[in-house]
Amino acid sequence: MRKVMTGHKAVAEAMRQIEPDVVAVYPITPQSEIAEYYADYVHNGRVRTELVPVESEHSAMSACVGAAAAGGRVMTATASQGLALMVEILYIASSMRLPIVMALANRALSGPINIHCDHSDAYLARDAGAVQIFTESAQEAYDYTLIAQRLAERKGVSLPVIVNLDGFTLTHSVQVVEPLKDEVAKRFVGTYTPNYPLLDVEHPSTWGPFAMPDYYFELKRAQVAGMEAVPEAFLEIQKAYEEETGRKYQGYFEPYRLEDAERALVVMGSTAGTAKVVVDKLRDAGEKVGLLKMWMYRPFPYAAVAEALAGVKQVAVLDRALSFGAYGALYTDLAAAFVHRDQAPALVNYIYGLGGRDTTPEQLTQVFEEMSSVKPDQGLHYIGLRE
Amino acid sequence: MPNIKTLAARQEKQVRLTPGHSLCAGCAEPMVVRTVLNTIEDPVVVANATGCLEVATSRYPGTAWNVPWIHSAFENVAATITGVEAAYKGLTRMGKLNRRIRFIAFAGDGGTYDIGLQSLSGALERGHDFLYVCINNEAYMNTGVQRSSATPMCASATTSPVGEEIPGKPQDRKDLTAIVAAHHVPFVAQASVSNLIDLANKVERAMSYDGPKFLNVLATCPLGWRTQRDTAIPVAKLAVETRYWPLYEVAEGRYKVNYKPKKHVPVEEWLKIQGRFRHLFKTPEGKQRLEAFQAAVDRHWEDLLKKEKWTQEGDADEA
């Protein structure tokens, strides 16, 4: 049944349906509502989850690590500085192969302090070993929370998964969402059998040992194997979701009017919605333009992205965060995707929307217009910035 | 009440921390760990902060732990064990688990007094059912004897060296046991490796309560304190006899000093056998600092006796 709700409510509903054993969460704008909704479910007996209202995000992720190693199904949510505080322990969660699922209400990192959206938090955690999925709408945030749970717990993957949703733009705006019936969502997610749980006291296991140069490298390589198992599992779980719900999410990204496109944008998050409006308008005017919207950001689907953009002449890669002294992180991934290919589009890197700065259809139209005259390798370009 | 025989029998029956770890010769830590774990008969899950105990017992691919054990980071052992306990509660409520398991955290003074204090405070306030054991050797021994907020005044440490301008650590140590007691948790105590029966009794009393329990256990570090390797027990015993490290407990808010030395032994007796205080005995300024040290010990001891009197008298009034 279609309902009207915020992105936060959509995520909280998915969490209620998953009904994890433990939710450990700490408030931070713009994530707090997820914690509030979930506390409301717990305090009104709608879920049997043990809620751990921790004193910091560092402890939120630490409690998640303990709870997941114990054998529980575990979820959390955060944003910005909260994720920064978690990152130390997120690396440990990945190394322990703990399937913790986390909503990340994307918000700019300080300083200066700012509560609005950009992707600097997600980029900060980029190398932490967690799978990262970006979403465009409240509906996608809901659907991918369920998909993430199954992906995280998939044997062979067994990794934390971050579901990104743009702070305020998605978390607080009211959209039409069609949640699944509880029994359908629960059936899709299924039951969870943990590996070597601490609470199996008859079979004691040692978690988080100390590894010297003689073993550390091999243990990190084993984590790579977990990441390598993600792409195939991602497609399979999308397929299973379609079979269960009729909703089609097929691929690591959404190609939007990319066939025969000569110019294209690559973007992550809610700005894809704005970009689609622009693409439609330009297409109506006979211009061959398209869009590639990432869902699976980590692991990065290099070959598939390169394949999808192979025939495009110019590509503007939009990064919603800076990587000081370098190109944007998404741009460098795109560049890597094409580096061994004979045919590659001209790539240009735009930085946009920092600290919640609006990105308008007019600005994206202008990006399409100037794209063909911008020479590649000209450093960073900025959208909507007062110089 | 556990005695040496029952503890030894349990050690025979189930070795929870096995030999083969790489803690230093003469280290007090394994005695503390074994006494705690052998006092508890229920199955346990142990969490360990980063530190000597963790490094020396878990070198991959080996492990010295015969019980479920987890190490995550330095500052988060309280949050980690409370996560395990939360999963236990959640899984039990959902009908996926049905057995009694107890939860123990071990951390050093650095991981408790300093970097882990916030995590500990949060876990205490939330009321999780766990026992936290601070194995207190009064400095960051694992990283090379740097000063912590548990390091006593005047002690020489590698980040509070005895220099010409500043001779050792200028500040007094933090009273962490009092800080924990201020959380009004059911059971808080100080113990020492020199009295393992007292420690075992405290573990047993602690585990009779639901909710957070905390033990601050003085544990000699021959390397950091610069004492003889075979003197961990007598050195710690002298800390108790000089009233530097009182053995006491706070059960449901009532203070009880478990051991009151019959005669006043100057704290100097404890200080002079440790290399980290050697400089105090070489200069006239050192003598003044010794007096200040003794004054601080006396003040803390008197305060403790007052707390005992006030909280026990409350009992008498009610009666």
Interface residues (C-beta under 8 A of the other chain):
Chain A: P20 D21 V22 A24 R48 T49 E50 V52 P53 V54 E55 S56 H58 S59 A60 S62 A63 C64 V65 G66 A67 A68 A69 A70 G71 G72 V74 E88 I89 I92 L198 L199 D200 V201 P204 S205 T206 W207 G208 P209 F210 A211 M212 Y215 L219
Chain B: P43 V44 V45 A47 E54 V55 S58 R59 Y60 P61 T63 W65 N66 V67 P68 W69 I70 H71 S72 A73 E75 N76 A78 A79 T80 I81 T82 G83 V84 E85 A86 A87 Y88 K89 G90 L91 R93 M94 K96 L97 R99 I101 Q118 S119 S121 G122 A123 E125 R126
